[in-house]
Amino acid sequence: MTIATLNHRFDGPADAPVVILGPSLGTELGMWDAQIPELSRNHRVLRYDLRGHGRSHPVPGTDSVADLVGDVLTLADSYGIGRFAYAGVSLGGAVGLWMGVHHPERLTGLIACCSSARFGEPEGWRERAATVRAQGMRQLADTVIRRWFTPEYIEREPAAVRRILEMLYACPPEGYAGCCDALAGYDLRAELGRIGAPTLVIGAERDPSTPLEHARELAAGIPGATLVEVADAAHLANIQQAEAVTSAMLAHLTAGVRG
Ligand SMILES: O=C(O)CC1=CCC(=O)O1
């Protein structure tokens, strides 16, 4: 396993319970900005960039979700953070789910937003990795963004969409491709029952990347999980329906986690 040093940022009171926020493929820690004012009132919020994304350095070679989990645990260890709540969007959620199966002792609670136990066929991810390695991010970004927001939102909120598109354009192709390789090898379907942390699953009604069935499968497979289905949002529901997602997260972090 290789470990990367992750770019990260803290918000909120130093003595509050810690929640770590994991971003989705191709984005940066700023994708959580809408959640920070509320979450950081009573939590110490630690956000990070995935390896090879934003200001985190890439690690050459094929990545696995286990590697991405190792990065987060190493980051937490470097601050002496033993136990924490973890919330992630999409690939960021997969990092939390994998942690829930393999490192349950670290988690007080878990939130998986627009995530999945398996993100489609491995071959699709290998092809996507090859495409960005050969052609860069530009073309792919213009396609992918249409799965992240509904057409109405793209029309109504061009500045918000542009900001996320710029993250995708700026994502180093090798960092992005490495995380596509990690997604290709990721399949937690048979292991969801091992997750013991109190878990909230958030799905979005109009998410074409991880359709609602993925959220329902997660909630059905994780013992005691709560499912919240968010209306009128595509894949980046925490941005498109920031209020609904933030309040579901806060309710879980306040009442649902185990100290
Ligand atoms: O970018 C996509 O197509 C959807 C996605 C899968 C994993 C992730 O983080 O985003």
The ligand as an SDF file (V2000), in Angstrom:
LIG
                    3D

 10 10  0  0  0  0  0  0  0  0999 V2000
  -18.0450   11.0990  -12.2150 O   0  0  0  0  0  0  0  0  0  0  0  0
  -18.9220   10.2470  -12.2910 C   0  0  0  0  0  0  0  0  0  0  0  0
  -19.2330    9.7490  -13.3610 O   0  0  0  0  0  0  0  0  0  0  0  0
  -19.6410    9.7810  -11.0740 C   0  0  0  0  0  0  0  0  0  0  0  0
  -18.7660    9.3480   -9.9920 C   0  0  0  0  0  0  0  0  0  0  0  0
  -18.4140    8.0820   -9.6700 C   0  0  0  0  0  0  0  0  0  0  0  0
  -17.5420    8.0980   -8.5230 C   0  0  0  0  0  0  0  0  0  0  0  0
  -17.4920    9.5270   -8.2070 C   0  0  0  0  0  0  0  0  0  0  0  0
  -16.9200   10.0470   -7.2560 O   0  0  0  0  0  0  0  0  0  0  0  0
  -18.2050   10.2300   -9.1250 O   0  0  0  0  0  0  0  0  0  0  0  0
  1  2  2  0
  2  3  1  0
  2  4  1  0
  4  5  1  0
  5  6  2  0
  5 10  1  0
  6  7  1  0
  7  8  1  0
  8  9  2  0
  8 10  1  0
M  END
$$$$
